[in-house]
Amino acid sequence: MAPIQNARVLFNSVPKGYPIPGETTLYDTTQTIDLDTVPLNGGFLVKTLMLSVDPYFRGKMRSSEKKSYTAGFEIGSPLDGFGVGVVLRSETHKVQVGNYIYGPTMLHQEYTVFPELGLMQVIEKHANLPWSAYLGPAGMPGQTAYVGWREYSNAKAGEVVFVTSGAGGVGAMVIQLAKQAGLKVIASAGSEDKVKFMQSIGADVAFNYKTTDTRAVLEKEGPIDIFWDNVGGATLDAAFEFAAFNGRFLECGSISGYNTGEEAIKNFHLIIGKCLHVHGILVLPLLPKYYADFYANIPAKLASGEIKYAEEITKGLDKVGDVILAVQKGTNKAKAVVVVAEEAE
Amino acid sequence: MAPIQNARVLFNSVPKGYPIPGETTLYDTTQTIDLDTVPLNGGFLVKTLMLSVDPYFRGKMRSSEKKSYTAGFEIGSPLDGFGVGVVLRSETHKVQVGNYIYGPTMLHQEYTVFPELGLMQVIEKHANLPWSAYLGPAGMPGQTAYVGWREYSNAKAGEVVFVTSGAGGVGAMVIQLAKQAGLKVIASAGSEDKVKFMQSIGADVAFNYKTTDTRAVLEKEGPIDIFWDNVGGATLDAAFEFAAFNGRFLECGSISGYNTGEEAIKNFHLIIGKCLHVHGILVLPLLPKYYADFYANIPAKLASGEIKYAEEITKGLDKVGDVILAVQKGTNKAKAVVVVAEEAE
């Protein structure tokens, strides 16, 4: 077989504000690959099926000297993130041809030779779930919600939780875990469609933070025992103001500041008098503790419809830059997934 | 016996900045009391021996509609706080003449009729400790350090802790608990005398934050696994910057903002990527869990010198206003105690 195109999405420049498609990232079609002859050197060759686009991408778009909890993207190299692919060839017994692999280090390109599994894993799909679910509620975002909630919420029936970005991959799962635990759920998002979706998955009080004052909602519906924070900034200050004594704050994201600079927090000192507990949440350190439990429970509940989810699927690797921008601006409709190739192709 | 003077310290006006003696508080000698005939109505009469002056007083100097974790002082009424007194008369079996009582609701006046014990308790003194120690390391400040450290530090030998206000009643106890647990202790305070005291009780790195840059110290001696925060503001931001992964922040005070307004916190968002755990600490909710343990251990260790402490004793109820100001400005030399009357008088 002759070499074929191996299109990629490259990190091109560090953005000042929002990431601009074609400037921050470039869709590049100059590379080719011969699927039959490309050397594997003991590794395996994967065809990328779909990629997840997540809020944390913005943090990886930084100059290489800035440290953070994730490695940054490298200028001139493909982006990487969670994704699903199918194995075309393998020289390792750990991975068989036809296996599906999933994990956080999928490159944003059509075909990739992996020297080893590393953080990727071979994954089995539930018969009644699409692969895309493994990039959302059955994957990293769902796991983030699950492990954070289990580890730190200390939730009790009758308590009140406030969930931000409640229509996103993480927030939607938090809403449903909270309802299952018997809590009253206040949830916010940035469009009327997202409000409707949050209501459909059980939020007791769902509101559009762009048209409704968060402080007014919390004053009326709070105080809040648990705050699931995906946004930071003024919303976080409002949560401190209307937090109950002994409240738990699960700090998962701060997207209000990712593109425009982090806002300083004015109400931090209220932590003392209210005896609040604030926990930073990354999924990977907590995942081993809850891994078996998560996969034993969540995919089946998603397949049966007991847990609901929404996703916005975009076709084409060339659309990654647009999807990244939409996720940062919140103009995406639901958890963002980019389909790179159909399985049958 | 004829009526005698019952001097008081009254809350007179809400301060805008630092509390001004004679304006924020007034020393008042207009009241008298007849110790033999004052009606007890089933309560008991106490002669005030000594009073504690603490940083949290500033938070109680607010207009009455502002809510907080402690009741505010009332304009025209005596201040209240931790103190020790001796019982002169009693009409309740719970309190005997000659008992000493201790607790958070001692009025700042020479004699007080208590209708009931309430939050006060009858207390036994260790033979080799003065009563003043029960307002410092053997009382509320020591208990705050003890319960906070036990509940939330999750300390492991070899870790690094940063303690602010390390020469104060709380901070000095934290330094010694941390050394006992095998940690490296970085400690800050606002004078060279306080630095020497912190060194004498075991701090490995003690510095004067007024003359040494906190960030530079933490960059060199950190990262810090535990931060004991008595000050808030820019110091807290520095602690976030140089916190280790999985660090614990014990939020006990925020005195940098009590008199000049709370500073907004710029580095809060670092909580997420470092998976930090931040806990607000009040002593009273945690005290029942550690009460027996505290009194079984700490007074004896203080009496033997195994745990050291410093105090600055000021004589005279009329000096309370000055001492309050010194504590807020940090110009006091050590844990502040005001002696109102000698026992033998």
Boltz contact constraints between the chains, C-beta under 6 A:
constraints:
  - contact:
      token1: [A, 68]
      token2: [B, 273]
      max_distance: 6.0
  - contact:
      token1: [A, 69]
      token2: [B, 273]
      max_distance: 6.0
  - contact:
      token1: [A, 232]
      token2: [B, 269]
      max_distance: 6.0
  - contact:
      token1: [A, 251]
      token2: [B, 271]
      max_distance: 6.0
  - contact:
      token1: [A, 251]
      token2: [B, 272]
      max_distance: 6.0
  - contact:
      token1: [A, 254]
      token2: [B, 269]
      max_distance: 6.0
  - contact:
      token1: [A, 262]
      token2: [B, 269]
      max_distance: 6.0
  - contact:
      token1: [A, 264]
      token2: [B, 264]
      max_distance: 6.0
  - contact:
      token1: [A, 264]
      token2: [B, 266]
      max_distance: 6.0
  - contact:
      token1: [A, 265]
      token2: [B, 265]
      max_distance: 6.0
  - contact:
      token1: [A, 265]
      token2: [B, 268]
      max_distance: 6.0
  - contact:
      token1: [A, 266]
      token2: [B, 264]
      max_distance: 6.0
  - contact:
      token1: [A, 268]
      token2: [B, 265]
      max_distance: 6.0
  - contact:
      token1: [A, 269]
      token2: [B, 232]
      max_distance: 6.0
  - contact:
      token1: [A, 269]
      token2: [B, 254]
      max_distance: 6.0
  - contact:
      token1: [A, 269]
      token2: [B, 262]
      max_distance: 6.0
  - contact:
      token1: [A, 271]
      token2: [B, 251]
      max_distance: 6.0
  - contact:
      token1: [A, 271]
      token2: [B, 280]
      max_distance: 6.0
  - contact:
      token1: [A, 272]
      token2: [B, 251]
      max_distance: 6.0
  - contact:
      token1: [A, 272]
      token2: [B, 280]
      max_distance: 6.0
  - contact:
      token1: [A, 273]
      token2: [B, 68]
      max_distance: 6.0
  - contact:
      token1: [A, 273]
      token2: [B, 69]
      max_distance: 6.0
  - contact:
      token1: [A, 275]
      token2: [B, 280]
      max_distance: 6.0
  - contact:
      token1: [A, 275]
      token2: [B, 282]
      max_distance: 6.0
  - contact:
      token1: [A, 276]
      token2: [B, 280]
      max_distance: 6.0
  - contact:
      token1: [A, 277]
      token2: [B, 279]
      max_distance: 6.0
  - contact:
      token1: [A, 278]
      token2: [B, 278]
      max_distance: 6.0
  - contact:
      token1: [A, 279]
      token2: [B, 277]
      max_distance: 6.0
  - contact:
      token1: [A, 280]
      token2: [B, 271]
      max_distance: 6.0
  - contact:
      token1: [A, 280]
      token2: [B, 272]
      max_distance: 6.0
  - contact:
      token1: [A, 280]
      token2: [B, 275]
      max_distance: 6.0
  - contact:
      token1: [A, 280]
      token2: [B, 276]
      max_distance: 6.0
  - contact:
      token1: [A, 282]
      token2: [B, 275]
      max_distance: 6.0
